[in-house]
Amino acid sequence: MKNNIRMKMNKNKKGQEEMVGFVIIVILVVVIGVVFLGLSLRQKAEPVQHQESMMLDTMYAMLAYSSCGDDMRGLIKECYLDPSAECDGMPVCGHVEAVFTDILDKTLGQDIANSYVHGYILNITVSGSDTEIIGFNKGITTGNYFGAEIPIMASGQDILFNLRYYYSNEDSSS
């Protein structure tokens, strides 16, 4: 009878030990989960770091646009080399400006002054000089901006295609 009671007590102790071990494992998993959750919530949302690459993508797409039997890169070269050339019944430089304005208006919207990107400046200049081939802007062009520049070769001369987007850091809901 004593052996029987001892066996029951040993079984109870083993069951208690297993339960304590299980509870310790559960507590450890919960603590690790809470620490991981706390660390992941603490990390701030990083601002867009790839603004320049997104800008370059936009600019390369603009240059690839076809009009008058050529892409815009070719029309920019033609504008530099022969400003009196025509495209669709207008001077080639005016045509390039009209196409780029249309693309940017469709991309950013007509009323950009009230949006996150509230203005832009597009310049096409000759590298190493103050000669501007095409230049225009829209919206509010002060404050913070991001931009990019793409060189275009024309008769041994670099033509710089430069685009800047001006933006606001303020919350537009206030």
ABEGO torsion letter per residue (X at the ends): XAAAAAAAAAAAAAAAAAAAAAAAAAAAAAAAAAAAAAAAAABBBBBBAAAAAAAAAAAAAAAABBBGGBBAAAAAAAAAABAABBBGGBBAAAAAAAAAAAAAAAAAEABAAABABABBBBBBBBBGBABBABBBBBEBABEBBBBBBBBBBBGGBBBBBBBBBBBBABBAAX
